Amino acid sequence: MAELDIVGNPPPREDIYAPIQLQSRRLQLLDEMRGLCILLMVFYHALYLMGTAFRYNTMPLYNRLSYIQPVVAGFFIVMSGICARLSRDNRRRGIQLALAALLVTAVTGLLLPAWGIGNVIILFGVLHLLACCKLLFELMHKLLDRIPVLVGALLNLGLFLFTSPLAKKEFSLLGFFPFPLPDWLYQNTPLLILGFHAPGFPTLDYFPLLPWAFLFFFGTFLGRYAQDEQFPSFCYRPYMVPLGFLGRHSLLVYLLHAPAIYGLFFLLNNYLLR
């Protein structure tokens, strides 16, 4: 029994009246937007596998969506840059992504030809890009912290736009001030990680450092607001929990989705629909 004070009253219940220490809030909307991007990626790749490996009539829709795919990927890369500001250990995360990217390169080099899709090995896809960006951010973040948020964000967005026409063998700002690039850059295979590659370069997933790294670093400057919990209040509320789950496990979904899709349609074609 609790002791009474000198006038016979029980002591105050500190567990009720003491202020509650709030934990750092999680950007639930960010998780859900990442989950939506991953879901759209799974659908997009499913159309490709259905059309190439199983000869379904899905390639017309796949080709139409190919114009939207870079937009979805761009949003995901920006959000990954924001998340880099919230990560406890970008070096460890970058190494994990690099190992996963090497696994993707090895598996696509072996499996895709066996599935009848041809030689479209992924040499520098979105995982390769994010791995490099995470490690670069780990090396550079102290220097980047000296740059004002608005200056850094606008500078990286401008560089992204300026280097986007790389496939046309030029740099330009929305078509203005074109800067032509020499042909020899596009004949040097090691430079494909920067965005210079020979015509007809076969790959399903290609996100070189130019221009996409600038989009990632644009996200890291926005991430300063996330660090200080200065995003609008609605960003911290959950809306669609399944999408948030996908967003928090996006790497696992990325690694498993293609074999899962292929296995599903293999079973449908050979056993369930016979």
N, C-alpha and C positions, 0 to 999 in steps of 0.2 A: 504494500500500500504506500502511495506517495505521502511524503511528510507534509504537514500543514504549516503555514506561517504563523506568526505570533497572534494573529487575530482569528485563526481557525480556517483560513481560506486555502485551497489547494494552489500550488504554484502554477503559473501560466503554461499553457501547452505550446511549447516552442515549435513543435513539429507542424503546427497549424499556422501559427502567426509569423514564423520566420520567412523572409523573402526567399523565393525559389531561384536558384541559380540556373539560368537558361543556357542550354548547350548551343553551340554554333549551328545556325540553321542551314539546311541543305537546300540547294536550288532544285526543287522537285520538277519544275517546268523544264529545266535544262535536261534532266534525265529523260523526261518524256519526249522531248523534241529529238534527242539522240535516238531514243527507241523508235520513234516514227521514221527517222532516216534509215535506221537499220531494217525496219520492216519493208520500206519501199525498195531498199537494195535487194532484199531477199526475193521480193516479187519480180524485180527487174532481171535478176540472174536466173530465176525460175523460168521466165519466158525464153531466155537464151538457151538454157539446157533443154527445155521442151522442144524448141524448134530445131536444134542442131543434133542432139543425141537421140531424140525420140521422134523427130519428124512431124511434130504437131505444127499447125498453121499459126504459130505465135510470133514469127519474125516480123510481120508488118507492124504489129503493135510494139514490139521491142524497138524497131527502128524509129517509130514515132517518139517513143519515150527517151530515145538517146539524146534528144535536145534538152530534156529536163534533168537527166542524170547528173551532169556537172553542177547544176544548181543545188541539188540535194546533197551531193558530195561536198560542195563548198560550204553549206551550212554546217555539215558535220565537222569539217576541218576547223571552222571558226569556233564551234563549241568545244572542240578538243583543245584549242588554244586557251579558251577560258578555263577549262578544267586543269590545264597545266599550272595555273596560278593557285589552284586549290589542292594540288597534289602534295602529299607529304614527301615524296621521293621521286622526282622526275628521272633521275639517273636509273634507278631500278626499273621504273616503268618503261623507259626507253629501251633498256636491254631486253626486257620481256617482249616488247613489240618487235624488236629486231630479230629475236629468235623465232617469233611467230611468223614474221615476214619471210625468213629463210625457209621455214617449213612450208609456207604457201608456195614459194618458188619451186621447191623440190617436188611437192605433191602435184602441182599443176603440170610440171614437166613430165611426170609419169602418168598421171591419171587422165588428163584431157585427151591425149592421143589414144589411150586405150578406150575411152568413151566415144571415139569417133568424131571428136571435135576438131582435131588437127593441132598444129604447132602454134599454140597461143599462150605459151608459158608466161606467167606473171613475173617480170623481172624487177619492176619498181612500181608497185601498186600503192594503195592508200596506207597499208601497214608500214611499208618501207619509208614512205614519206613521214608518217607520224613518229616513227622511231627516230629518224634523223632530227626532226624538229624538236622532239622532247629532249634529246641529248644536247642539241645546240642551245636550247633555252636554258638548260642546266648550266652550261658554260657561260652564257651571256646575260643571265637575268640581273646580275648586279649592275652591269653597264646599262641595261635597258631600264632599270629602275630610276636612273638619273634623267630619263627623257619624260617630259610631261605627257600625260595620258592622251590628250587630244592631238598633240604633235605626232606622237608615235603611231596612233591609230590612223591618222590621215596619211602619214608618210607610207605606211605599209599598204594601205588601200590603194594609194596612187601607184606604188611600185607593182602591185598585183595587176592593176589595169595596164600599166606600161609594158609589162613582160608577157601579158596574155597572148598577144599575136605571134608567139614564138613559132608555132607551126607554119605560119606564113613567111618565115624567114625574115622577120623584122620585129623591132620594138616600136610601139606607137601608143599614144594616149587617145584612146577612142577614135582611132583613125587619123588623128592629127600628129604632126611632127614625127613622121615615120623615120626609123633608123634601120636601114637594111643590114642584114647579117650575112657573112660570107658562107659560101656553100661548104667549105671544108669543115665547118663546125658540125654539119649534119652527117658527115661520113666517119666520125670518130666515135666508135661504139661506147667507150667509157663515159662519154659526155651525155649519154641518155639519162643519167640520174639528174642532170640539170635541165633536160628538156630537149636536147638536140639529138635527133635520131634520123636514120635514113628513111626515105619514103617506104610505106608498106610495112613498117615495123609491127610485127604480129603480137598483140597482147590484148587481154580482156580488161585489164585494170591498170591504167597508167597515170600516175600522178607525180610528175617530176618536181624537183625543188623549185624550179621556175615554171609557172608563177606561184604555185600553191603554198610554198613556205611563207610567202608574205601574207597570205590569208590566215595562216596559223598564228603568225606573230601579231597580226591585227587582233585576233582573238585574245592573245595574252594581255594586250593593253586594255581591252574591255574587261578582262578578268580582274583588273585592279579594283573595279567597282564591286565585283563578286567577293573579293578578299575582305573588303570593308563592309560587306552586307548592305550595299547601297542600291541593289537592284530593286525594282518595284515590288511591293508586298505580295502581289499575286504570283510572282515567280517562285515563292517558297511554299505554295500550297499544292498538294497532289490533286490531279484531275482524272487521269487515267492510269491507275496503278499498274496494269500489265505493260503499258508502254514504258513506264519508269523502270520496271524490272528488266525489260529488254535493253534499255539504255545503260543500266548499271552493269550488264553482262554483255556488252556489245562485242568485245573481243572474242568471247566464246561462241557467240552466234555467228560472227564472221568466219571463224575457223570451221564450224560444223555445218553451215547451211548448205553448201554445195554438195557434199556427200549425202546429206539427209535428203535433199531434193532428188538427187539422182537415184538413191535407194528407193524412195517412195514411188517414183514413176517406173522404175524397173519392176517393182512388185506389181504395180497396177497393170503394166503391159504384159507381163509374163505369167501372172497367176490370177489376179482378181478380175481382169477384163477379158479373159480368154473364153 
